[in-house]
Amino acid sequence: MKTKFLALAISLGFLFTSCSDDDNPTPTVGPTTGEITGTYTADQTFVYGNYTLNGVVKVNSGVTLTFEAGSTITCNKSNGDNALVVLKGGKLIVNGTADAPVIFTEASGIPGSWGGITLYGDAPINAAKASSTSTSEDGNFIVYGGSNKTDSSGSLKYVQVRYAGAKLADGNSELNGFSFYAVGSGTVLDHLVSYKGNDDGFEFYGGTASMTNAISYGNTDDSFDWQDGWQGAANTNWYAKQMVKGNYGMEIESSNNNNAYFPIVSNITLIRDAGTEPETSSSVEIDAIQFKKQGNGQFNNIVINGFGNYATGGVTYTGAAVKIQDQATNTDQVNTGKIKVTNVKMTNTTVDVLGATVSGSPLTISFPAGNFTTSTTATGAVMNSGTWSTVDGVDLLK
């Protein structure tokens, strides 16, 4: 009897061992693949995967396009113009994470190879001649400008845009890494990377949206740029590094409107590598923060490094931490206290404040007491490095 029980136990043991997890492992689900093209007229979610973006892709009003963490979206300039454009009333939801960002890129890895991401919202703008609307400069020629300050164009978290800033087939329209037209404060813009584009890293065209934890790296025009009365007031942790070619760290203008409001940005780092040249020799733009056309704002805790002199054709141009380009901006914004640049730590930068030469004479700039201050302890942008801030093994924050 003992022998029979022993045989039965051995048999059962063999049966259960044969059905173990080792012999039937759970299948590993890999990234899916597919094409993103045309105009989207219904909601669509792109699960984790590797996708091809083909053409100027548009998201219609009332439609939400969603991308899951870890996805990579690649276009190819050899196929023509490529861009992702979310029209007014549409939404883009990009759910990247620190360890699994969503990457939008171009196959050749050449700056200026596609149009990047453009959002259109319904927030107010104040364009040239105090107009509440204007026409986009992205080649889509869309009229933008609305009335809903809290409008949402979606949520972009942990997103990289690489090699954007294309000049489109018309030969004139240039696109940034991220372009925000009349985007409202209900839009989330957080942990974004604009990498080696051929225009601005980020540009706001009016609106009320704010951006946090942003990196502009190796873009050939301005690192951060805005116009049309942008009034985002909750911006923090902006980091820019220029190399080879680059213009202003921040280009600030208000389309020649003397606005009562202004944007607010805290914790800013602007770095310009030695030997970096302006984008074109015909327009030498080498200052860290430049104000023109009634541009204004409050900026605090700033680290500026490398915005020194530039010499070409026998002429030496002076680099400055802050440059005021015209008398109207000096009179209406500097003198009235609507420009505040405080706690600034400068290294390898020629002068702190510089007035442009107008009609043969340099502007005299005199900030009201406390509106321009320096510091030896400013930290600039403070962000945690990770996969989200890394491209080809290089941590962009180091």
C-alpha positions in Angstrom: 0.0 0.0 0.0 2.9 2.4 0.8 4.3 1.7 -2.6 1.1 2.7 -4.3 0.8 5.9 -2.4 4.4 6.7 -3.2 3.9 6.1 -6.9 0.8 8.3 -6.8 2.6 11.1 -5.1 5.5 11.0 -7.6 2.9 11.1 -10.5 1.1 14.1 -9.0 4.4 15.9 -8.3 5.4 15.4 -12.0 2.0 16.7 -13.1 2.1 19.9 -11.1 5.8 20.5 -12.0 4.9 20.1 -15.7 2.3 22.8 -15.3 4.6 25.3 -13.6 4.9 29.0 -14.6 8.4 28.3 -15.9 7.0 26.1 -18.6 4.2 28.5 -19.5 5.7 32.0 -19.1 3.4 35.1 -19.4 4.0 36.5 -22.9 5.9 39.8 -23.0 3.9 42.5 -24.8 6.2 44.5 -27.1 5.5 47.9 -28.6 2.9 48.1 -31.3 3.5 49.8 -34.6 1.4 51.9 -36.9 1.1 55.1 -38.9 -0.2 58.5 -37.8 -1.5 60.5 -40.8 -4.2 62.8 -42.1 -6.8 64.7 -40.0 -8.3 63.0 -37.0 -12.1 63.5 -36.6 -12.6 61.0 -33.8 -10.8 60.3 -30.5 -7.9 57.9 -30.7 -5.4 56.5 -28.3 -2.0 55.2 -29.4 -0.9 52.6 -26.9 2.8 52.1 -26.2 4.5 51.7 -29.5 6.7 52.9 -32.3 4.8 54.9 -34.8 5.4 56.7 -38.1 4.1 60.2 -38.5 3.4 61.0 -42.1 2.5 64.5 -43.4 1.0 67.5 -41.5 -1.2 65.6 -39.1 -4.2 67.6 -37.7 -6.5 67.1 -34.7 -9.9 68.6 -35.3 -12.0 70.5 -32.7 -13.8 68.2 -30.3 -11.2 65.4 -30.8 -8.6 64.1 -28.4 -5.4 62.3 -29.5 -3.7 60.4 -26.7 -0.2 58.8 -26.6 0.9 56.4 -23.9 4.2 56.4 -22.0 7.4 55.2 -23.7 6.1 55.6 -27.3 8.3 56.9 -30.1 6.9 58.8 -33.1 9.2 59.2 -36.0 8.7 61.1 -39.3 10.9 61.3 -42.4 11.6 64.6 -44.1 12.2 62.8 -47.4 8.4 62.3 -47.6 7.7 66.1 -47.5 6.4 68.4 -44.7 5.6 66.7 -41.4 4.1 68.2 -38.2 1.5 67.5 -35.5 -1.1 70.3 -35.3 -3.9 70.4 -32.7 -6.6 72.8 -33.9 -8.6 75.0 -31.6 -11.0 72.9 -29.6 -8.9 69.8 -30.1 -6.8 68.2 -27.4 -3.4 66.4 -27.2 -2.8 64.1 -24.2 0.8 62.8 -23.9 1.2 60.6 -20.9 5.0 60.3 -20.7 6.8 59.6 -17.4 10.2 60.4 -16.1 11.4 56.9 -17.0 9.4 56.5 -20.2 9.0 59.8 -22.0 7.2 60.1 -25.3 9.6 61.0 -28.1 8.7 62.8 -31.3 11.6 62.8 -33.7 12.8 62.6 -37.3 14.7 59.8 -38.9 17.7 61.7 -40.3 18.5 63.4 -37.0 19.2 66.7 -38.8 17.9 69.9 -37.1 15.0 71.5 -39.0 13.7 68.3 -40.4 10.1 68.6 -39.3 7.5 71.0 -37.8 7.3 69.8 -34.2 4.1 70.1 -32.1 1.7 73.0 -32.5 -1.3 73.7 -30.2 -4.1 76.2 -31.0 -6.3 77.3 -28.1 -9.1 79.7 -27.3 -7.4 82.0 -24.9 -7.0 85.7 -25.5 -4.1 87.4 -27.3 -3.2 91.0 -27.9 -1.5 91.1 -31.3 -0.2 93.9 -33.4 -2.3 97.1 -33.4 -4.1 95.7 -30.3 -5.9 93.1 -32.4 -7.6 90.2 -30.6 -6.8 87.9 -33.4 -3.9 87.2 -35.7 -2.8 84.8 -38.5 -0.3 82.0 -37.6 3.2 82.0 -39.0 3.5 78.2 -39.2 2.3 77.8 -42.8 -1.2 76.8 -41.8 -2.3 80.5 -41.9 -4.9 79.9 -39.2 -6.6 82.8 -37.4 -6.0 82.5 -33.7 -7.1 84.3 -30.6 -10.1 83.7 -28.3 -11.7 84.7 -25.1 -11.5 81.7 -22.7 -8.5 82.2 -20.4 -8.9 78.8 -18.8 -9.2 76.9 -22.1 -7.5 73.5 -22.3 -5.6 72.1 -25.3 -4.7 69.0 -23.4 -1.8 67.8 -21.3 1.8 67.3 -22.4 3.9 65.6 -19.7 7.4 64.2 -20.2 7.7 64.8 -24.0 10.7 65.2 -26.2 10.6 66.9 -29.6 13.8 66.4 -31.5 15.1 68.0 -34.8 12.1 70.3 -35.4 12.2 73.9 -36.7 11.6 73.1 -40.3 11.2 75.6 -43.0 8.2 74.4 -44.9 7.9 73.9 -48.6 6.7 77.5 -49.1 10.2 78.6 -48.2 9.1 81.1 -45.6 7.1 79.4 -42.8 9.3 78.2 -40.0 8.2 76.1 -37.1 9.5 75.7 -33.6 9.9 72.6 -31.4 6.8 73.6 -29.5 4.4 76.4 -30.7 1.5 77.5 -28.5 -1.1 79.7 -30.2 -3.6 81.3 -27.8 -3.3 78.3 -25.5 -5.2 78.6 -22.2 -4.2 78.0 -18.6 -6.1 74.8 -18.4 -3.4 73.2 -20.6 -0.7 71.2 -18.8 2.8 71.8 -20.1 5.3 69.9 -17.9 8.7 68.3 -18.3 9.2 69.2 -22.0 12.4 68.9 -24.1 13.0 70.8 -27.3 16.2 69.3 -28.8 18.3 70.6 -31.6 15.7 72.4 -33.7 16.4 74.9 -36.4 14.2 77.7 -34.9 13.0 78.5 -31.4 12.8 75.9 -28.7 9.5 77.1 -27.4 7.3 80.0 -28.5 4.0 81.4 -27.1 1.7 83.4 -29.3 -0.4 85.1 -26.7 -2.6 83.0 -24.4 -2.4 82.2 -20.7 -0.8 78.8 -20.5 2.2 78.3 -18.2 5.1 75.8 -18.6 7.1 74.0 -15.9 10.3 72.0 -16.1 11.3 72.8 -19.7 14.6 72.2 -21.5 15.6 74.0 -24.7 18.8 72.4 -25.9 20.9 73.2 -29.0 18.2 75.2 -30.8 19.6 77.6 -33.4 17.2 80.6 -32.8 15.9 81.7 -29.4 15.6 79.2 -26.6 12.4 80.7 -25.3 10.3 83.2 -27.2 6.9 84.9 -27.0 4.7 87.7 -28.4 1.1 88.8 -28.7 0.6 89.5 -25.0 1.4 86.1 -23.5 0.5 86.2 -19.8 1.4 82.8 -18.3 2.0 83.4 -14.6 3.0 80.1 -13.1 6.2 79.2 -15.0 9.2 77.7 -13.3 12.4 75.7 -14.0 13.4 76.7 -17.5 16.8 75.5 -18.7 18.5 76.5 -22.0 21.8 75.5 -23.4 23.0 76.9 -26.7 25.9 75.5 -28.8 27.3 76.0 -32.3 24.5 78.4 -33.3 21.9 80.3 -31.2 20.3 83.7 -30.6 18.7 85.0 -27.5 18.2 82.9 -24.4 14.8 84.6 -24.0 13.3 86.9 -26.7 10.5 88.9 -25.0 8.1 91.1 -26.9 4.4 92.2 -26.7 3.7 93.1 -30.3 4.1 96.9 -29.5 1.2 96.9 -27.0 1.7 98.5 -23.6 -0.1 95.8 -21.6 -1.0 96.1 -18.0 -0.3 92.4 -17.4 2.9 90.4 -17.8 4.3 86.8 -17.6 6.1 85.5 -14.5 8.9 83.0 -14.7 11.1 81.8 -11.8 14.2 79.5 -11.7 15.9 80.1 -15.0 19.2 78.8 -16.4 20.6 80.2 -19.6 23.9 78.8 -20.9 25.8 79.7 -24.1 28.8 77.5 -24.9 32.0 79.3 -25.9 32.3 79.7 -29.6 28.5 79.8 -30.2 27.6 82.0 -33.1 24.4 83.9 -33.9 22.0 82.1 -36.3 22.9 84.6 -39.1 25.7 87.1 -39.3 23.3 89.7 -40.6 21.5 89.8 -37.3 23.7 89.5 -34.3 21.5 88.4 -31.4 23.7 87.2 -28.5 22.1 88.4 -25.3 20.7 86.2 -22.5 17.4 88.1 -22.1 16.2 90.6 -24.7 13.2 92.9 -24.4 11.6 94.8 -27.3 8.2 96.0 -28.7 6.9 96.6 -25.1 7.9 93.2 -23.8 7.8 92.9 -20.1 7.6 90.4 -17.2 8.9 89.3 -13.8 11.8 86.9 -13.7 13.6 85.6 -10.6 16.4 83.3 -9.5 18.4 83.3 -12.8 21.8 81.8 -13.7 23.4 83.2 -16.9 26.6 81.8 -18.2 28.5 82.5 -21.5 26.7 85.5 -23.1 29.9 87.4 -23.9 31.2 89.4 -26.8 31.0 88.3 -30.4 33.4 89.5 -33.1 32.9 89.3 -36.8 33.9 91.4 -39.8 36.1 93.6 -37.7 33.2 94.6 -35.4 32.9 93.4 -31.8 29.3 93.1 -30.4 28.7 93.3 -26.7 26.9 90.5 -25.0 24.6 91.3 -22.0 22.5 89.6 -19.4 19.6 92.0 -20.2 19.2 94.1 -23.3 16.6 96.7 -24.0 16.1 97.2 -27.7 13.9 100.3 -28.1 13.0 103.5 -26.3 9.3 102.7 -26.0 10.1 99.5 -24.1 12.5 101.5 -21.9 10.0 104.2 -21.2 6.8 102.2 -20.8 8.1 99.0 -19.3 11.5 99.5 -17.5 10.8 102.9 -16.1 7.3 102.0 -14.8 8.4 98.8 -13.1 6.8 96.3 -15.4 10.2 94.6 -16.1 11.7 92.9 -13.0 14.8 90.7 -13.3 16.0 89.8 -9.9 18.6 87.5 -8.2 20.8 87.1 -11.3 24.0 85.2 -11.1 26.3 86.0 -14.1 29.5 84.3 -15.3 31.3 84.8 -18.6 28.9 87.5 -19.6 30.2 90.9 -20.6 27.7 93.4 -19.0 24.6 93.1 -16.9 22.3 95.6 -18.6 22.7 97.1 -22.1 20.6 99.5 -24.1 20.6 99.1 -27.9 22.0 101.9 -30.1 19.1 103.9 -31.5 19.6 106.7 -34.0 23.4 106.6 -33.3 23.2 106.7 -29.5 22.9 103.9 -27.0 19.8 103.9 -24.8 20.3 104.8 -21.1 18.7 102.1 -19.0 18.0 102.8 -15.4 15.9 100.2 -13.6 13.9 101.4 -10.6 15.5 100.3 -7.3 15.1 96.6 -6.7 13.9 95.7 -10.2 17.3 94.4 -11.4 19.4 92.7 -8.8 22.4 90.3 -8.8 23.1 87.4 -6.6 26.0 85.0 -5.9 23.6 82.3 -4.6 21.1 82.0 -7.4 20.4 78.4 -8.4 18.5 78.8 -11.6 16.5 75.8 -12.8 16.4 72.9 -10.4 15.2 69.6 -11.9 15.8 65.9 -11.4 17.7 64.2 -14.3 16.3 61.0 -15.8 15.4 59.3 -19.0 13.1 62.2 -19.8 16.1 64.6 -19.9 18.5 62.2 -21.8 19.1 62.0 -25.5 21.5 59.4 -27.0 23.0 58.8 -23.6 23.7 62.5 -22.8 22.0 64.0 -19.8 20.9 67.5 -21.1 21.0 68.9 -17.6 24.7 68.3 -17.1 
